[in-house]
């Protein structure tokens, strides 16, 4: 496999991932709400002076919630097909 082919496939896969995220953002109200709450949590963590470890744990928790919502969106979309 050529390095250019591998890079092209990588760019294409990131494009699909961004397309999925934009679909979730535009079509799922709960995803937008959870993203907004996560953003405000990060802002408040900055204001309150969270430590580096606390910020990392908070960011991991936010990402897990958003990943769960994306998985839920996949199942909802799959069930709508049937």
C-alpha positions as CSV (number, residue, x, y, z in Angstrom):
1,X,0.0,0.0,0.0
2,X,1.3,3.4,-0.9
3,X,1.7,6.1,1.8
4,X,-0.5,8.5,-0.2
5,X,-3.2,5.9,-0.4
6,X,-3.1,5.3,3.4
7,X,-3.2,9.0,4.1
8,X,-6.1,9.5,1.7
9,X,-8.0,6.7,3.4
10,X,-7.3,8.3,6.8
11,X,-8.5,11.7,5.6
12,X,-11.7,10.0,4.1
13,X,-12.4,8.2,7.4
14,X,-12.0,11.4,9.4
15,X,-14.5,13.0,6.9
16,X,-17.0,10.3,7.7
17,X,-16.5,10.8,11.4
18,X,-17.1,14.5,11.1
19,X,-20.1,13.9,9.0
20,X,-21.5,11.6,11.7
21,X,-20.8,14.2,14.4
22,X,-22.5,16.9,12.4
23,X,-25.5,14.6,11.8
24,X,-25.8,14.0,15.6
25,X,-25.4,17.7,16.3
26,X,-28.0,18.8,13.8
27,X,-30.6,16.1,14.4
28,X,-30.3,15.2,18.0
29,X,-31.6,17.7,20.6
30,X,-30.2,15.8,23.5
31,X,-26.7,15.7,22.0
32,X,-26.8,19.5,21.7
33,X,-28.0,19.9,25.3
34,X,-25.3,17.5,26.6
35,X,-22.6,19.3,24.6
36,X,-23.7,22.6,26.0
37,X,-23.8,21.4,29.6
38,X,-20.3,19.8,29.1
39,X,-19.0,23.2,27.8
40,X,-20.4,25.0,30.8
41,X,-18.9,22.4,33.1
42,X,-15.5,23.0,31.6
43,X,-15.9,26.8,31.9
44,X,-16.9,26.5,35.6
45,X,-14.0,24.1,36.2
46,X,-11.7,26.8,34.8
47,X,-13.3,29.5,37.0
48,X,-13.2,27.3,40.1
49,X,-9.5,26.5,39.4
50,X,-9.8,22.7,39.1
51,X,-6.4,20.9,39.1
52,X,-5.1,19.3,36.0
53,X,-6.2,15.8,37.1
54,X,-9.7,17.0,37.9
55,X,-9.9,18.6,34.5
56,X,-8.8,15.4,32.8
57,X,-11.4,13.4,34.8
58,X,-14.1,15.9,33.9
59,X,-13.2,15.8,30.2
60,X,-13.2,12.0,30.2
61,X,-16.7,12.0,31.8
62,X,-18.0,14.5,29.3
63,X,-16.6,12.5,26.4
64,X,-18.2,9.3,27.8
65,X,-21.6,11.0,28.1
66,X,-21.3,12.2,24.5
67,X,-20.1,8.8,23.2
68,X,-23.1,7.2,24.9
69,X,-25.4,9.6,23.2
70,X,-23.8,8.9,19.9
71,X,-24.3,5.2,20.5
72,X,-27.9,5.8,21.3
73,X,-28.3,7.8,18.1
74,X,-26.9,4.9,16.1
75,X,-29.5,2.5,17.7
76,X,-32.3,5.0,17.1
77,X,-31.3,5.4,13.5
78,X,-31.1,1.6,13.1
79,X,-34.5,1.1,14.6
80,X,-36.0,3.8,12.3
81,X,-34.9,1.8,9.3
82,X,-37.0,-1.2,10.2
